[in-house]
Amino acid sequence: MKKAIALAAVIMVGLIFSSCGAGQSEASKSTVFENGAYVFEDSVGNTVMLDEKPQAVLAANSDLLYLWRLSGGEGSVISSADDMLQCDFLILSPDDDELLSKALSCGVCTGVFYPYELDGYLKTLKAFTDINDRAELYTYYGSDMADLIDETIETCAGQEQKNVCLVDEKGNEAEDSFITDILKDLANYTPESEADVVFVLPGGGSELFSGERYVVLIDELFEAYPMERLAEAYGYIAAQLYELN
């Protein structure tokens, strides 16, 4: 993640403001624009300036599109990258180098977002809900969820700590991910040889991982980053580790 963000930051050197917006009715304006432009920092540290609430938004991948819609932006979405020149706000990930270069050359207002860890998710959700004037959605899907995660971490800290690790579907040590972050928050992360509980990425066959020591994680919460369901993912793992009432 750090490598991707660093790369995007290098590409964006010299971009101080990305500014856009014109010709919008008073009735559709978000309250964050009442006193002028809305200025925020995206996930790679670039300052983005929106003069008014965007009416044609293009997201570069399905996760960012999902978050924009979750934040109340359904009515402003346009369909494909072919419409980029018609959009007034382009939402990219740090990996979208080609689209980023094209957007900057065309003067399209652009923000780069990485919502695949808690702080990045909250930062992205805050910007999107601010733009869409839906503060209640940030509370529900953001701050309330973060509070639930903190409560789960605090509860587990009061238990006798288990040693845990994460392996892939073939039994090899898994790479760092949001799942390893959860495990490190809730228990002691150790090599497999020292683990009391071995968590297995979704797709691991039961023939390789039989016995109470192994927990094959469910697709629903762990195949991809669970966004607004991250607190559920914390709760699921906590329940596998500790007897919590």
C-alpha positions as CSV (number, residue, x, y, z in Angstrom):
1,M,0.0,0.0,0.0
2,K,2.8,2.5,0.9
3,K,4.5,1.8,-2.4
4,A,1.3,2.5,-4.3
5,I,0.6,5.7,-2.4
6,A,4.2,6.9,-2.8
7,L,4.0,6.3,-6.6
8,A,0.8,8.2,-6.9
9,A,2.3,11.0,-4.8
10,V,5.2,11.3,-7.2
11,I,2.9,11.5,-10.2
12,M,0.9,14.2,-8.5
13,V,3.9,16.4,-7.8
14,G,3.1,20.0,-8.8
15,L,-0.6,19.5,-8.5
16,I,-1.6,21.8,-5.7
17,F,-5.3,22.3,-6.4
18,S,-7.7,20.3,-8.6
19,S,-10.6,22.7,-9.1
20,C,-13.9,22.2,-10.9
21,G,-17.6,23.0,-10.9
22,A,-20.0,25.3,-12.7
23,G,-23.6,25.9,-13.6
24,Q,-25.4,24.2,-10.7
25,S,-28.8,25.0,-9.3
26,E,-29.2,26.4,-5.8
27,A,-31.5,23.6,-4.8
28,S,-28.8,20.9,-5.5
29,K,-26.0,22.5,-3.6
30,S,-24.4,20.7,-0.6
31,T,-24.1,22.7,2.6
32,V,-20.3,22.3,2.6
33,F,-20.3,24.7,-0.4
34,E,-22.3,27.5,1.3
35,N,-19.2,29.5,2.2
36,G,-17.3,28.8,-1.0
37,A,-15.3,25.9,-2.4
38,Y,-15.0,22.7,-0.5
39,V,-11.3,21.9,0.0
40,F,-10.1,18.5,1.2
41,E,-7.0,16.2,1.2
42,D,-7.3,13.0,-0.7
43,S,-5.6,9.7,0.3
44,V,-2.2,10.6,-1.2
45,G,-2.0,14.0,0.4
46,N,-3.1,16.1,-2.6
47,T,-5.4,19.1,-2.0
48,V,-8.6,18.8,-4.0
49,M,-10.9,21.9,-4.4
50,L,-14.5,21.5,-5.6
51,D,-16.2,24.8,-6.4
52,E,-19.6,23.2,-6.1
53,K,-21.3,19.8,-5.7
54,P,-20.4,17.6,-8.7
55,Q,-23.2,16.6,-11.0
56,A,-21.4,14.0,-13.1
57,V,-19.1,11.7,-11.2
58,L,-17.0,8.9,-12.6
59,A,-15.3,6.3,-10.3
60,A,-12.5,4.2,-11.7
61,N,-13.3,0.9,-9.9
62,S,-16.3,-0.8,-8.4
63,D,-15.1,-0.3,-4.8
64,L,-14.9,3.5,-5.2
65,L,-18.2,3.5,-7.0
66,Y,-19.8,1.5,-4.2
67,L,-18.5,4.0,-1.6
68,W,-19.6,7.0,-3.6
69,R,-23.1,5.5,-3.8
70,L,-23.0,4.5,-0.1
71,S,-22.3,8.2,0.6
72,G,-25.4,9.4,-1.1
73,G,-24.0,10.1,-4.5
74,E,-26.1,7.7,-6.6
75,G,-27.8,10.3,-8.7
76,S,-24.6,11.9,-10.0
77,V,-22.9,8.8,-11.3
78,I,-22.0,8.4,-15.0
79,S,-21.3,5.1,-16.6
80,S,-17.9,4.6,-18.1
81,A,-14.4,5.9,-18.7
82,D,-15.5,6.9,-22.1
83,D,-17.4,9.7,-20.4
84,M,-14.4,11.1,-18.5
85,L,-14.4,14.4,-20.4
86,Q,-18.1,14.9,-19.4
87,C,-17.5,14.3,-15.7
88,D,-16.9,17.1,-13.2
89,F,-15.3,14.8,-10.5
90,L,-13.1,11.8,-11.2
91,I,-12.5,9.3,-8.4
92,L,-9.3,7.3,-8.8
93,S,-7.2,4.8,-6.9
94,P,-3.4,5.1,-6.5
95,D,-3.0,2.4,-9.2
96,D,-4.8,4.4,-11.9
97,D,-1.7,6.1,-13.3
98,E,-2.9,6.2,-16.9
99,L,-6.3,7.7,-16.1
100,L,-4.7,10.1,-13.7
101,S,-2.3,11.4,-16.3
102,K,-5.1,11.7,-18.9
103,A,-7.4,13.5,-16.4
104,L,-4.7,16.0,-15.4
105,S,-3.9,16.8,-19.1
106,C,-7.6,17.4,-19.7
107,G,-8.2,19.5,-16.6
108,V,-10.7,17.1,-15.0
109,C,-11.1,17.6,-11.3
110,T,-9.6,14.4,-9.7
111,G,-9.2,12.8,-6.2
112,V,-7.2,9.7,-5.4
113,F,-8.5,7.5,-2.7
114,Y,-7.4,4.3,-0.9
115,P,-10.2,2.9,1.3
116,Y,-8.6,-0.5,2.0
117,E,-7.6,0.2,5.6
118,L,-9.7,1.8,8.4
119,D,-8.1,5.3,8.3
120,G,-8.3,5.4,4.5
121,Y,-11.8,4.2,4.4
122,L,-12.9,6.8,7.0
123,K,-11.1,9.6,5.1
124,T,-12.7,8.6,1.8
125,L,-16.2,8.2,3.4
126,K,-15.8,11.6,5.1
127,A,-15.0,13.4,1.8
128,F,-17.8,11.7,-0.1
129,T,-20.5,12.3,2.5
130,D,-19.4,15.9,2.9
131,I,-19.7,16.5,-0.8
132,N,-23.1,14.8,-0.9
133,D,-24.3,16.6,2.3
134,R,-25.0,13.3,4.0
135,A,-23.3,13.7,7.4
136,E,-25.7,11.1,8.9
137,L,-24.2,8.4,6.5
138,Y,-20.7,9.2,7.8
139,T,-22.0,8.7,11.3
140,Y,-23.7,5.4,10.5
141,Y,-21.1,3.9,8.2
142,G,-18.1,5.6,9.6
143,S,-17.8,6.9,13.1
144,D,-20.3,4.5,14.6
145,M,-18.5,1.6,13.0
146,A,-15.1,2.8,14.2
147,D,-16.6,3.0,17.7
148,L,-17.7,-0.7,17.5
149,I,-14.3,-1.7,16.4
150,D,-12.7,0.1,19.3
151,E,-15.1,-1.6,21.7
152,T,-14.2,-5.0,20.2
153,I,-10.5,-4.3,20.6
154,E,-11.0,-3.2,24.2
155,T,-13.1,-6.2,25.1
156,C,-10.5,-8.6,23.6
157,A,-7.7,-6.8,25.4
158,G,-9.3,-7.9,28.6
159,Q,-9.1,-11.6,27.6
160,E,-6.2,-14.1,28.0
161,Q,-4.5,-13.3,24.7
162,K,-4.3,-16.0,22.0
163,N,-1.4,-16.5,19.6
164,V,-2.7,-16.4,16.0
165,C,-1.5,-16.4,12.5
166,L,-2.9,-16.2,8.9
167,V,-2.2,-18.6,6.1
168,D,-3.3,-18.8,2.5
169,E,-5.4,-21.5,0.9
170,K,-2.3,-23.6,0.4
171,G,-1.1,-23.3,4.0
172,N,1.7,-20.7,3.3
173,E,2.1,-17.7,5.5
174,A,-0.2,-15.0,4.1
175,E,0.9,-11.5,3.1
176,D,0.0,-8.5,5.3
177,S,-3.6,-7.4,4.7
178,F,-6.6,-5.9,6.5
179,I,-7.0,-9.4,8.0
180,T,-3.6,-9.5,9.6
181,D,-4.3,-6.0,10.9
182,I,-7.5,-7.3,12.6
183,L,-5.6,-10.3,14.1
184,K,-2.8,-8.0,15.4
185,D,-5.5,-5.8,17.0
186,L,-7.2,-8.7,18.8
187,A,-4.5,-11.1,19.6
188,N,-0.7,-11.9,19.5
189,Y,0.4,-12.4,15.9
190,T,3.0,-15.2,15.7
191,P,4.5,-17.8,13.3
192,E,2.2,-20.7,12.6
193,S,4.3,-23.0,14.8
194,E,3.5,-20.9,17.8
195,A,-0.2,-20.2,17.0
196,D,-3.1,-21.4,19.1
197,V,-5.5,-20.5,16.3
198,V,-4.6,-20.5,12.6
199,F,-6.9,-18.5,10.4
200,V,-7.1,-19.5,6.7
201,L,-7.9,-17.2,3.8
202,P,-11.3,-17.9,2.1
203,G,-10.9,-20.8,-0.3
204,G,-8.8,-23.0,1.9
205,G,-10.0,-26.7,1.7
206,S,-11.2,-28.5,4.8
207,E,-9.0,-31.5,3.8
208,L,-5.9,-29.4,4.5
209,F,-7.2,-27.6,7.6
210,S,-9.0,-30.0,9.8
211,G,-9.2,-29.7,13.5
212,E,-10.1,-27.0,16.0
213,R,-6.9,-25.1,15.6
214,Y,-7.9,-24.0,12.1
215,V,-10.6,-21.4,11.1
216,V,-11.3,-21.0,7.4
217,L,-12.6,-17.4,7.0
218,I,-15.9,-16.8,5.3
219,D,-16.0,-15.2,1.8
220,E,-18.7,-12.7,2.9
221,L,-16.5,-10.7,5.1
222,F,-12.9,-11.7,4.1
223,E,-12.7,-12.3,0.4
224,A,-12.4,-8.6,-0.2
225,Y,-12.1,-5.5,2.0
226,P,-15.5,-5.3,3.8
227,M,-15.8,-1.5,3.8
228,E,-18.8,-0.6,6.1
229,R,-18.9,-4.2,7.4
230,L,-15.4,-4.0,8.9
231,A,-16.8,-4.0,12.4
232,E,-18.6,-7.3,11.6
233,A,-15.2,-8.7,10.5
234,Y,-13.7,-7.7,13.8
235,G,-16.6,-9.3,15.7
236,Y,-16.4,-12.5,13.7
237,I,-12.7,-13.0,14.5
238,A,-13.2,-12.0,18.1
239,A,-15.9,-14.6,18.5
240,Q,-13.6,-17.3,17.1
241,L,-10.9,-16.4,19.6
242,Y,-12.7,-15.7,22.8
243,E,-15.9,-16.7,24.6
244,L,-17.6,-13.3,24.5
245,N,-21.1,-12.8,25.9
